[in-house]
């Protein structure tokens, strides 16, 4: 069975907002490395629209830093599934599903392949409740956002989820990456 990972940038006060910090070269290299064993991305509509076409353009035009270009190339090479009731597939690497994300992810998890990376805050509680997330990568940025989308809205999880810390890495820009495993 394939491993399903969840990766997210968060502020010290638990908000997920891509505008809160600018990643360093070192951090971009870390994110690229987390995708080494990934062959499928599983997105919600909001995250998908935030990532594409931005990173597609960077990969095509080589318009970022060296680390950003490598990240963009790796990201854009991976097939993706997007959960959306409004989007249509934009390219051959993207498949849209309309409903039952947990059921669809379970089917994908049972197929042969490498890791599946989930990148959707909105789908996270449902996928955790279904027992589908195996590993978590949280990158904590040294900022207090004070507002934004929380990682978990109050009441979105009904029970405690205990995790086992596998590794911690501190970056020069003050970010700290934690890699956790669901026991």
C-alpha positions in Angstrom: 0.0 0.0 0.0 1.3 3.5 -0.9 2.2 6.1 1.8 0.2 9.3 1.9 1.9 12.4 3.1 0.7 15.9 4.0 2.9 18.9 3.8 2.1 22.4 4.9 3.7 25.7 5.8 2.3 27.2 9.0 2.8 30.2 11.2 3.8 30.0 14.9 0.1 30.6 15.7 -1.2 27.8 13.4 -2.3 29.7 10.3 -1.7 28.5 6.7 -1.0 31.3 4.4 1.5 31.3 1.5 1.9 35.1 1.8 3.3 35.0 5.3 6.9 34.3 4.4 9.2 34.0 1.5 11.0 30.7 1.3 14.8 30.6 1.2 16.9 28.6 -1.3 17.5 26.1 1.5 13.8 25.7 2.2 13.0 25.4 -1.5 15.5 22.6 -1.8 13.9 20.9 1.3 10.5 21.0 -0.4 11.9 19.6 -3.6 13.6 16.8 -1.7 10.2 15.9 0.0 8.9 15.1 -3.5 11.7 12.7 -4.4 9.5 9.7 -3.6 6.2 11.2 -4.7 4.5 10.3 -8.0 1.0 11.7 -7.3 -0.2 15.0 -5.8 -3.7 15.2 -4.3 -5.1 18.8 -4.2 -8.2 20.7 -3.2 -9.2 23.4 -5.7 -7.8 26.3 -3.7 -4.3 24.9 -3.3 -4.3 23.7 -6.9 -5.2 27.1 -8.2 -2.5 28.7 -6.0 0.2 26.3 -7.3 -0.8 26.3 -11.0 -0.2 28.0 -13.4 2.3 29.9 -11.2 4.8 27.0 -10.9 4.1 25.8 -14.4 5.2 29.2 -15.7 8.3 29.2 -13.5 9.3 25.7 -14.8 8.7 26.7 -18.5 10.4 30.1 -18.3 13.1 29.2 -15.7 12.1 32.6 -14.2 12.9 31.8 -10.5 16.0 31.2 -8.6 17.9 28.0 -9.2 16.1 26.3 -6.3 12.7 27.6 -7.4 13.3 26.4 -10.9 14.2 22.9 -9.6 11.1 22.9 -7.4 8.9 24.0 -10.2 10.3 21.4 -12.6 9.8 18.6 -10.0 6.3 19.7 -9.0 5.1 20.0 -12.6 6.5 16.6 -13.6 4.2 14.9 -11.1 0.6 13.7 -11.9 -2.1 15.3 -9.9 -5.7 14.7 -8.8 -7.8 17.7 -7.9 -11.0 17.6 -5.9 -13.3 20.2 -7.4 -16.9 20.6 -8.5 -16.1 23.6 -10.7 -12.8 23.0 -12.4 -12.1 21.2 -15.6 -8.9 19.4 -16.3 -6.3 21.9 -17.6 -3.7 19.4 -18.9 -2.9 15.8 -19.4 -1.2 15.5 -15.9 -4.3 16.7 -14.1 -7.4 14.6 -13.3 -10.5 16.2 -11.6 -12.7 14.3 -9.2 -16.1 15.7 -8.2 -16.9 14.0 -4.9 -15.8 11.4 -2.3 -12.2 12.5 -1.8 -11.5 10.0 1.0 -12.9 7.1 -1.1 -10.9 8.2 -4.1 -7.7 8.6 -2.1 -8.2 5.2 -0.6 -8.4 3.7 -4.1 -5.2 5.5 -5.1 -3.4 4.4 -2.0 -4.2 0.8 -2.8 -2.6 1.0 -6.3 1.0 0.4 -6.9 3.3 3.4 -7.0 5.3 5.8 -4.9 4.0 8.2 -2.2 1.0 10.4 -2.6 1.3 14.0 -1.3 -1.9 15.6 -0.1 -1.8 19.4 -0.2 -5.2 20.7 0.9 -6.1 22.2 4.3 -9.8 21.9 3.5 -9.6 18.2 2.9 -7.3 17.4 5.8 -9.8 16.7 8.6 -11.8 14.4 6.4 -8.7 12.5 5.2 -7.4 12.2 8.8 -10.8 10.9 10.0 -10.6 8.2 7.3 -7.2 7.2 8.5 -5.5 8.0 5.2 -2.6 10.3 6.1 0.5 8.4 7.1 3.1 11.1 7.4 3.1 14.8 8.1 5.6 17.5 7.1 5.0 20.8 8.9 7.3 23.7 8.2 6.8 26.3 11.0 7.7 29.8 9.9 9.0 32.3 12.6 6.0 34.6 12.2 2.8 35.2 14.1 0.2 35.8 11.4 -2.7 36.7 13.7 -5.2 35.8 11.0 -5.8 33.6 8.1 -6.9 30.0 7.5 -6.1 27.8 10.6 -4.6 24.4 10.0 -7.6 22.9 11.8 -10.8 24.8 12.4 -12.2 24.4 15.9 -14.1 21.1 16.1 -12.9 19.7 12.8 -11.3 16.7 14.4 -13.3 14.6 16.9 -10.4 12.8 18.6 -6.8 13.3 19.4 -4.3 12.2 16.8 -0.9 11.3 18.4 2.1 11.3 16.1 5.7 10.1 16.4 8.4 12.7 15.5 10.8 11.3 12.9 13.0 14.3 12.3 13.4 18.0 12.9 15.4 20.4 10.8 16.2 24.0 11.5 16.8 26.4 8.5 19.0 29.5 8.5 15.9 31.7 8.0 14.5 30.5 11.3 12.0 28.0 9.9 11.8 24.6 11.5 10.6 21.5 9.7 9.0 18.6 11.6 8.4 15.2 10.0 5.9 13.1 11.9 4.6 9.6 11.4 1.2 8.3 12.3 2.0 5.2 14.5 
